[in-house]
Amino acid sequence: MLPEVLQETARQFGDRAAYVSADGEHCSYAQLNQLADETAAGLATRGVNEGSVVALLLPSTIDYLVCYGAVAKLGAISAGINPRYTVAEQQAVLGVTEPTHLICTTEVADSFTLAATTVVLVITPAASVANIAENLRIAGESPAPLADDPERPVAICFTSGSTGEPKGALFTNRQLSAIRELDTGGAWGGGGNAVAPTEFAHVGFMTKWPWLLAGGGTTHLQHSWRASRVLELLHQYRMPVVAGVAPQIALLLAQPEFDSYDFSAVTTIVAGAAASPPALVHEARRRFGATYLIRYSSTESGGVGFSTAPDADDHEALHTIGRPRPGVEAQVRDNTGNPLAEGEIGELWMKSPTSMARYWNDPTETRATLVDGWLRTGDLAVVEPSGLFRLAGRVKEMFIRGGYNVYPMEVEAALGTHPLVRDVIVVPQPDAVMGEVGVAAVVPLDPQHPPTLEALREHASASLAAYKLPAAIAIVGSYPRNANQKVDRRALEVIVAEHLSG
């Protein structure tokens, strides 16, 4: 599937720039396909063939794209490893993957303990497109075409590990085709300029590259994501879409030079991967003068799930994840797997042709997560009479206060509308009487005038039962986040405990 898309985009778009490196190097669609062909030929001589598992531990540069395309052209599987992971996290991911080959840079080549059978291929990030993966390529060569196989594995994407060790979600040609169909209808062309918002190892790229390529646009890369540079690119190329995760949107708005740019071309903000606080949605819509679409999905769902509507009212835009996207079914179920009535909190289950085939090397977790064609998300949600869905947190985040279940995201939604709150996360802390109580870790809108605990409790008391209200407050400047920009709640619990004890 991916090899065919690379070949077709080379034919359709030819010399059009597909990617522009952080140093201004242009790589055309024709060059991208040729480089992938030549690299595939070279990898084949090093033992990469159909069914091989190739771990890609590379920065998000054109080198990564060429290697991913080359591996796919051989019918092998690419396992993207986020370079932002710590060495220990990368080692854990490699242990799960058990790759036949590892492609990495010289900086990390000697950092890991690998099986004796793993072949390590080291490349130096190229200064020019012509030198990309030059030690792996065979000039002018290309691999033999692959037979059509919808079940051929293509990519392994690792979960964020926000509630435990990362797991590898496996995607085949079938899922990648379904993702392209659901996201774009299989269309070709459209052009335009965009900024790459995530590391290429993220599911938002790995499973969506076929349709991103088919769009025929130009994507601008950075050495690392910088808000000031993104603002420049949005202004310079009059980009209509701002895409990223919520913390990135917040950083864009916080830049002192924001109001000096012209964003009149921006029509849509698309934010996924991390929760968007109501205050952020409100501010972003006002300052960009654009629609803010919240996209909810997961690694296991292939990055496809829910979306708020372009014409959403304030309730939908600020407090929900919208409705299932076309082709996606969703239910809220209890812990025995039975559907719940509207208004009841339970686990969110999804059914979609984009969901992963299985977890890599983990049949036990696969059986627990994929049940009769449904994907158990591990997220708590409630469906409203209107058909809108609201999240209530992770199943593992729920805590029990005095015998009553408390769902942190439900409490956060109520506290987050307080006019002095920019963001709020509720975490449990042990209590001698109640067992556990909730503590509101608040990022205030104005650090000089933070809200008080009493003000927060009074504000939320109209919509929350008393046992759900926070018992304490901790004013913080920001939250610890993992490599995928999700809040690291375990680390935050430690910070809050230190705050309360100090």
C-alpha positions as CSV (number, residue, x, y, z in Angstrom):
1,M,0.0,0.0,0.0
2,L,2.7,2.5,1.0
3,P,5.1,1.5,-1.8
4,E,2.3,2.1,-4.4
5,V,1.5,5.5,-2.9
6,L,5.1,6.5,-3.0
7,Q,5.3,5.5,-6.7
8,E,2.1,7.2,-7.6
9,T,3.0,10.5,-5.9
10,A,6.3,10.5,-7.7
11,R,4.4,10.1,-10.9
12,Q,1.7,12.7,-10.1
13,F,3.7,15.3,-8.3
14,G,7.2,14.7,-9.6
15,D,9.5,17.7,-8.8
16,R,7.1,19.3,-6.3
17,A,8.6,19.6,-2.9
18,A,7.3,16.9,-0.6
19,Y,9.4,18.0,2.4
20,V,11.6,20.9,3.4
21,S,14.2,20.1,6.0
22,A,15.0,22.3,8.9
23,D,18.0,23.6,7.0
24,G,15.9,24.5,3.9
25,E,16.8,21.4,1.8
26,H,13.9,20.5,-0.6
27,C,13.1,16.8,-1.2
28,S,10.7,16.3,-4.1
29,Y,8.2,13.4,-4.4
30,A,10.3,11.9,-7.2
31,Q,13.4,12.1,-5.1
32,L,11.7,10.6,-2.1
33,N,10.5,7.6,-4.1
34,Q,13.9,7.1,-5.7
35,L,15.8,7.4,-2.4
36,A,13.4,4.8,-0.9
37,D,14.0,2.5,-3.8
38,E,17.8,2.7,-3.6
39,T,17.8,2.3,0.2
40,A,15.5,-0.7,-0.1
41,A,17.9,-2.3,-2.5
42,G,20.7,-1.7,-0.1
43,L,18.8,-3.0,2.9
44,A,18.0,-6.2,1.0
45,T,21.7,-6.9,0.8
46,R,21.9,-6.6,4.6
47,G,19.2,-9.2,5.2
48,V,16.0,-7.1,5.3
49,N,13.2,-8.9,3.6
50,E,9.5,-9.6,3.9
51,G,8.6,-10.1,7.6
52,S,11.8,-8.5,8.9
53,V,11.3,-6.1,11.8
54,V,13.3,-2.9,11.5
55,A,13.4,-0.5,14.4
56,L,13.8,3.1,13.3
57,L,15.5,5.1,16.1
58,L,16.0,8.3,14.1
59,P,15.2,12.0,14.4
60,S,12.2,13.2,12.4
61,T,14.1,14.1,9.3
62,I,13.9,13.1,5.7
63,D,16.3,10.2,6.6
64,Y,13.4,8.7,8.6
65,L,11.0,9.0,5.7
66,V,13.4,7.4,3.3
67,C,14.1,4.5,5.6
68,Y,10.4,4.0,6.4
69,G,9.5,3.9,2.7
70,A,12.4,1.6,2.0
71,V,11.4,-0.9,4.7
72,A,7.8,-0.9,3.4
73,K,9.0,-1.5,-0.2
74,L,10.6,-4.8,1.0
75,G,7.5,-6.0,2.8
76,A,9.2,-5.6,6.2
77,I,7.8,-3.9,9.3
78,S,8.9,-0.5,10.6
79,A,8.9,0.0,14.4
80,G,9.1,3.7,15.1
81,I,10.9,4.6,18.4
82,N,10.5,8.1,19.7
83,P,13.9,9.8,20.0
84,R,12.5,11.8,22.9
85,Y,12.2,8.7,25.0
86,T,14.9,8.2,27.6
87,V,17.5,5.6,26.9
88,A,15.8,3.3,29.4
89,E,12.5,3.8,27.7
90,Q,14.1,3.1,24.3
91,Q,15.7,0.0,25.7
92,A,12.3,-1.2,27.0
93,V,10.7,-0.6,23.6
94,L,13.5,-2.5,21.8
95,G,13.1,-5.4,24.2
96,V,9.4,-5.6,23.3
97,T,10.1,-5.2,19.6
98,E,12.9,-7.8,19.3
99,P,14.0,-6.3,15.9
100,T,15.9,-8.1,13.3
101,H,17.5,-4.7,12.4
102,L,18.0,-1.4,14.1
103,I,18.6,1.8,12.0
104,C,20.0,4.5,14.2
105,T,22.5,7.4,14.3
106,T,26.0,7.2,15.6
107,E,25.0,9.1,18.7
108,V,22.9,6.2,20.0
109,A,24.5,3.2,18.3
110,D,26.2,1.9,21.4
111,S,23.5,2.8,24.0
112,F,21.6,-0.5,24.0
113,T,21.8,-4.1,24.9
114,L,20.5,-6.0,21.8
115,A,20.1,-9.6,20.8
116,A,23.1,-11.0,19.0
117,T,20.9,-11.6,16.0
118,T,20.0,-7.9,15.7
119,V,21.8,-6.1,12.8
120,V,22.7,-2.5,13.7
121,L,22.8,-0.1,10.7
122,V,24.2,3.3,11.5
123,I,23.5,6.3,9.4
124,T,24.6,9.9,9.7
125,P,21.9,12.5,9.2
126,A,22.5,14.0,5.8
127,A,23.5,17.6,5.1
128,S,21.9,17.4,1.7
129,V,19.1,15.3,0.2
130,A,21.6,13.7,-2.2
131,N,23.5,12.2,0.8
132,I,20.6,10.7,2.6
133,A,21.3,7.1,3.8
134,E,24.1,7.0,1.3
135,N,26.0,4.2,3.1
136,L,22.9,2.0,2.7
137,R,21.8,2.9,-0.8
138,I,22.6,1.2,-4.1
139,A,22.4,3.9,-6.8
140,G,19.9,3.3,-9.6
141,E,18.5,0.0,-8.0
142,S,15.0,-0.8,-6.8
143,P,13.4,-3.8,-5.2
144,A,11.0,-6.1,-6.9
145,P,7.3,-5.1,-6.6
146,L,5.4,-6.8,-3.8
147,A,2.3,-8.9,-4.3
148,D,-0.9,-7.3,-3.0
149,D,-1.6,-8.4,0.5
150,P,-4.0,-6.5,2.8
151,E,-2.8,-8.4,5.8
152,R,0.9,-7.7,5.4
153,P,2.2,-5.9,8.5
154,V,3.6,-2.5,7.9
155,A,4.2,-0.5,11.1
156,I,4.4,-0.9,14.9
157,C,3.4,2.3,16.8
158,F,4.1,2.4,20.6
159,T,1.6,3.8,23.1
160,S,2.6,6.7,25.2
161,G,3.1,4.6,28.4
162,S,1.1,7.1,30.5
163,T,-0.3,4.3,32.6
164,G,2.4,1.7,32.3
165,E,5.0,0.3,29.9
166,P,4.6,1.2,26.3
167,K,2.9,-1.4,24.1
168,G,3.4,-1.8,20.3
169,A,0.3,-1.6,18.2
170,L,0.7,-3.4,14.9
171,F,-0.9,-2.1,11.7
172,T,-1.3,-3.8,8.4
173,N,-2.0,-2.6,4.8
174,R,-5.7,-3.2,5.7
175,Q,-5.7,-0.6,8.5
176,L,-3.6,1.9,6.6
177,S,-6.0,1.8,3.7
178,A,-9.0,2.2,6.0
179,I,-7.3,5.2,7.7
180,R,-6.7,6.9,4.4
181,E,-10.3,6.2,3.3
182,L,-11.8,7.5,6.6
183,D,-9.6,10.6,6.8
184,T,-9.6,11.7,3.1
185,G,-12.0,9.5,1.2
186,G,-8.9,8.3,-0.8
187,A,-8.5,11.6,-2.6
188,W,-5.4,12.7,-4.4
189,G,-3.9,16.2,-4.5
190,G,-4.9,19.3,-2.7
191,G,-1.4,20.7,-2.2
192,G,-0.7,23.4,0.3
193,N,1.9,23.8,3.1
194,A,1.9,22.3,6.5
195,V,4.2,21.9,9.6
196,A,5.0,18.5,11.0
197,P,3.6,18.6,14.6
198,T,4.8,15.3,16.0
199,E,7.7,13.0,15.9
200,F,7.5,10.6,12.9
201,A,7.4,7.6,15.3
202,H,4.0,8.8,16.5
203,V,0.8,7.1,15.3
204,G,-0.3,10.5,13.9
205,F,2.4,10.0,11.2
206,M,3.2,6.3,11.0
207,T,-0.4,5.2,10.1
208,K,-1.3,8.4,8.2
209,W,1.7,8.8,5.9
210,P,-0.1,7.3,2.9
211,W,-2.8,9.9,2.8
212,L,-0.4,12.7,3.8
213,L,1.7,11.8,0.8
214,A,-1.4,11.5,-1.5
215,G,-2.3,15.1,-0.6
216,G,0.6,16.3,-2.6
217,G,1.5,19.1,-0.2
218,T,4.8,20.4,1.2
219,T,5.6,19.7,4.8
220,H,8.1,21.8,6.7
221,L,10.3,20.1,9.2
222,Q,12.2,21.4,12.3
223,H,15.2,20.1,14.2
224,S,12.8,20.2,17.2
225,W,9.4,21.8,17.4
226,R,9.6,25.5,18.2
227,A,6.6,27.7,18.6
228,S,8.3,30.8,17.2
229,R,9.3,29.0,14.0
230,V,5.8,27.6,13.6
231,L,4.3,31.0,13.8
232,E,6.7,32.3,11.1
233,L,5.7,29.4,8.8
234,L,2.0,29.9,9.4
235,H,2.4,33.5,8.5
236,Q,4.8,33.1,5.6
237,Y,2.9,30.4,3.7
238,R,-0.6,31.5,4.8
239,M,-1.4,28.1,6.1
240,P,-5.1,27.4,6.7
241,V,-4.7,24.7,9.3
242,V,-2.9,24.8,12.6
243,A,-2.3,21.2,13.7
244,G,-0.8,19.9,16.9
245,V,-1.3,18.8,20.5
246,A,-2.9,21.1,23.0
247,P,0.4,22.0,24.8
248,Q,1.8,23.2,21.4
249,I,-1.3,25.3,20.7
250,A,-0.8,26.9,24.2
251,L,2.9,27.6,23.4
252,L,1.9,29.3,20.1
253,L,-0.5,31.6,22.0
254,A,2.1,32.4,24.6
255,Q,4.7,33.8,22.1
256,P,5.2,37.5,22.6
257,E,5.3,38.1,18.8
258,F,2.0,36.3,18.2
259,D,0.0,39.5,17.4
260,S,2.6,40.8,15.0
261,Y,1.7,38.0,12.4
262,D,-1.1,37.8,10.0
263,F,-3.2,34.7,10.6
264,S,-6.2,35.7,8.5
265,A,-5.7,32.6,6.3
266,V,-6.1,30.2,9.3
267,T,-9.6,28.7,9.3
268,T,-9.1,25.6,11.5
269,I,-7.2,24.4,14.5
270,V,-6.9,20.7,14.9
271,A,-5.8,19.4,18.3
272,G,-5.4,15.8,19.3
273,A,-3.3,13.4,21.4
274,A,-3.7,15.4,24.7
275,A,-6.7,17.0,26.3
276,S,-7.6,20.6,25.4
277,P,-8.6,22.7,28.5
278,P,-11.7,24.9,27.9
279,A,-9.7,28.1,28.6
280,L,-7.3,27.1,25.8
281,V,-10.0,26.3,23.3
282,H,-11.7,29.6,24.0
283,E,-8.5,31.6,23.7
284,A,-7.3,29.9,20.6
285,R,-10.6,30.4,18.8
286,R,-10.6,34.1,19.7
287,R,-7.0,34.9,18.8
288,F,-6.7,32.8,15.6
289,G,-10.3,33.6,14.6
290,A,-10.7,30.0,13.7
291,T,-12.6,26.8,14.4
292,Y,-11.1,24.6,17.0
293,L,-11.6,20.9,16.3
294,I,-10.8,18.5,19.2
295,R,-9.8,15.1,17.9
296,Y,-9.9,12.1,20.2
297,S,-8.3,8.8,19.3
298,S,-5.6,6.5,20.5
299,T,-2.6,4.7,19.3
300,E,-4.6,1.5,19.1
301,S,-7.4,3.1,17.1
302,G,-4.9,4.2,14.4
303,G,-5.4,7.8,15.3
304,V,-9.0,7.8,14.2
305,G,-11.9,8.3,16.6
306,F,-14.0,11.3,17.5
307,S,-14.2,14.9,16.5
308,T,-16.0,18.0,17.5
309,A,-17.9,19.7,14.7
310,P,-16.7,22.8,12.8
311,D,-19.9,24.6,13.8
312,A,-19.9,23.3,17.4
313,D,-21.5,25.5,20.1
314,D,-19.6,26.3,23.2
315,H,-20.7,23.3,25.1
316,E,-19.5,20.9,22.4
317,A,-16.3,22.8,21.6
318,L,-15.2,23.3,25.2
319,H,-16.4,20.3,27.2
320,T,-16.8,17.3,24.9
321,I,-14.9,15.2,22.3
322,G,-17.8,15.5,19.9
323,R,-19.2,12.5,18.1
324,P,-17.7,9.4,16.5
325,R,-16.3,10.1,13.0
326,P,-17.9,8.4,10.0
327,G,-17.1,4.7,10.0
328,V,-16.5,4.6,13.8
329,E,-18.9,3.1,16.3
330,A,-18.8,3.8,20.0
331,Q,-20.4,2.6,23.2
332,V,-20.0,3.3,26.9
333,R,-19.9,0.0,28.8
334,D,-19.7,-1.2,32.4
335,N,-16.9,-3.4,33.7
336,T,-18.7,-6.5,32.5
337,G,-18.9,-5.3,29.0
338,N,-22.6,-4.3,29.0
339,P,-23.7,-1.0,27.4
340,L,-24.7,1.7,29.9
341,A,-27.5,4.2,29.6
342,E,-27.0,7.9,28.7
343,G,-25.4,9.9,31.5
344,E,-23.7,6.9,33.1
345,I,-19.9,6.8,33.3
346,G,-18.1,3.7,32.0
347,E,-15.4,2.5,29.7
348,L,-15.4,3.8,26.1
349,W,-15.4,1.0,23.5
350,M,-14.8,1.7,19.8
351,K,-15.2,-0.3,16.6
352,S,-13.5,0.8,13.4
353,P,-11.7,-0.8,10.5
354,T,-8.7,1.4,11.5
355,S,-8.1,-0.3,14.8
356,M,-4.8,-2.1,15.2
357,A,-4.4,-5.7,14.2
358,R,-2.9,-6.7,17.6
359,Y,-0.3,-5.8,20.1
360,W,3.2,-6.9,19.0
361,N,4.5,-9.8,21.0
362,D,1.7,-9.5,23.6
363,P,-1.2,-11.9,23.0
364,T,-2.5,-11.5,26.6
365,E,-3.0,-7.7,26.3
366,T,-4.4,-8.2,22.7
367,R,-7.1,-10.5,24.0
368,A,-7.9,-8.0,26.8
369,T,-8.1,-5.0,24.5
370,L,-9.6,-6.4,21.3
371,V,-12.9,-8.1,22.1
372,D,-15.3,-9.3,19.4
373,G,-14.1,-6.6,17.0
374,W,-14.3,-3.9,19.6
375,L,-11.4,-1.9,21.0
376,R,-11.4,-1.2,24.7
377,T,-9.9,2.2,25.0
378,G,-9.2,2.2,28.8
379,D,-10.8,5.7,28.9
380,L,-13.9,6.6,30.9
381,A,-16.6,8.4,29.2
382,V,-20.3,9.4,29.3
383,V,-22.6,9.9,26.4
384,E,-25.1,12.7,26.5
385,P,-28.7,12.6,25.1
386,S,-27.5,14.7,22.2
387,G,-25.1,12.0,21.2
388,L,-22.0,13.9,22.3
389,F,-19.4,12.1,24.3
390,R,-17.5,13.5,27.3
391,L,-14.3,11.9,28.8
392,A,-14.0,11.3,32.5
393,G,-10.4,10.1,32.7
394,R,-8.6,6.8,32.4
395,V,-10.0,3.6,34.1
396,K,-6.8,3.4,36.1
397,E,-7.0,7.1,37.2
398,M,-10.3,6.6,39.0
399,F,-9.9,6.8,42.8
400,I,-12.3,6.1,45.7
401,R,-13.0,8.7,48.3
402,G,-14.9,7.4,51.3
403,G,-16.4,4.6,49.3
404,Y,-17.5,6.7,46.3
405,N,-15.9,6.6,42.9
406,V,-14.3,9.9,41.7
407,Y,-13.4,10.4,38.0
408,P,-10.7,13.1,37.7
409,M,-11.6,14.3,34.3
410,E,-15.2,15.0,35.3
411,V,-14.0,17.1,38.2
412,E,-11.4,18.8,35.9
413,A,-14.2,19.8,33.5
414,A,-16.1,21.6,36.2
415,L,-13.1,23.3,37.8
416,G,-11.6,24.3,34.4
417,T,-14.4,26.8,33.7
418,H,-13.4,28.9,36.7
419,P,-12.3,32.3,35.3
420,L,-8.9,32.2,37.1
421,V,-7.9,28.7,35.8
422,R,-5.8,28.2,32.8
423,D,-5.6,24.4,33.3
424,V,-6.3,22.0,36.1
425,I,-5.5,18.3,36.7
426,V,-6.9,16.4,39.7
427,V,-4.8,13.7,41.3
428,P,-5.5,11.5,44.3
429,Q,-3.5,11.7,47.5
430,P,-3.8,9.2,50.5
431,D,-6.0,10.3,53.4
432,A,-6.2,8.7,56.8
433,V,-10.0,9.1,57.0
434,M,-11.3,8.9,53.5
435,G,-8.7,6.6,52.0
436,E,-8.0,9.0,49.1
437,V,-9.0,12.5,48.3
438,G,-8.6,14.7,45.2
439,V,-6.1,17.5,44.9
440,A,-6.4,20.1,42.2
441,A,-3.1,20.9,40.6
442,V,-3.9,24.3,39.0
443,V,-2.0,26.4,36.4
444,P,-3.6,29.8,37.0
445,L,-4.4,32.3,34.3
446,D,-2.5,34.9,36.3
447,P,0.2,33.5,38.5
448,Q,-0.1,36.6,40.7
449,H,-3.8,36.0,41.4
450,P,-4.4,32.2,41.6
451,P,-7.8,30.8,42.7
452,T,-8.3,29.6,46.2
453,L,-9.5,26.2,47.2
454,E,-12.7,27.7,48.5
455,A,-13.4,29.5,45.3
456,L,-12.9,26.4,43.2
457,R,-15.1,24.3,45.5
458,E,-17.9,26.9,45.4
459,H,-17.6,27.2,41.6
460,A,-17.9,23.5,41.0
461,S,-20.5,22.7,43.7
462,A,-23.4,23.4,41.4
463,S,-22.5,20.6,39.1
464,L,-20.6,18.1,41.3
465,A,-21.5,16.2,44.4
466,A,-19.6,17.3,47.5
467,Y,-17.5,14.1,47.6
468,K,-16.1,14.9,44.2
469,L,-14.8,18.3,45.1
470,P,-11.0,18.7,45.7
471,A,-9.8,18.6,49.3
472,A,-6.7,20.6,48.6
473,I,-5.1,22.8,45.9
474,A,-1.5,23.0,44.5
475,I,-0.6,25.9,42.3
476,V,1.9,24.9,39.7
477,G,3.5,26.5,36.7
478,S,3.2,23.6,34.3
479,Y,2.8,19.8,34.3
480,P,5.3,17.0,33.7
481,R,4.8,15.4,30.4
482,N,5.9,12.3,28.7
483,A,7.5,12.0,25.2
484,N,4.1,12.2,23.5
485,Q,3.2,15.4,25.4
486,K,0.6,13.7,27.6
487,V,0.5,14.7,31.3
488,D,2.6,12.3,33.4
489,R,0.1,11.8,36.2
490,R,2.4,9.6,38.3
491,A,5.1,12.3,38.3
492,L,2.5,14.9,39.0
493,E,1.2,13.0,42.0
494,V,4.8,13.1,43.4
495,I,5.0,16.9,42.8
496,V,1.7,17.5,44.5
497,A,2.7,15.3,47.5
498,E,5.9,17.3,47.9
499,H,3.9,20.6,47.5
500,L,1.5,19.6,50.2
501,S,4.2,18.4,52.6
502,G,6.4,21.4,52.1
